[in-house]
Amino acid sequence: MIYHEDKPSGTAFPIIVILIAMIAIAGTLALSSGHQTSTRIFVPSSSAGP
């Protein structure tokens, strides 16, 4: 006979932590996508050419 063992309840904790982390990452990306900042690049005049 094959006996089906119940899974221990300790396996739910890592899944919940991973889901919370994924929601936090998605929320951070959603909030930061609204802020469009201009990128400034500094080019020294001496490297422009001879």
Residue pairs with C-beta under 8 A, 6 or more apart in sequence:
none
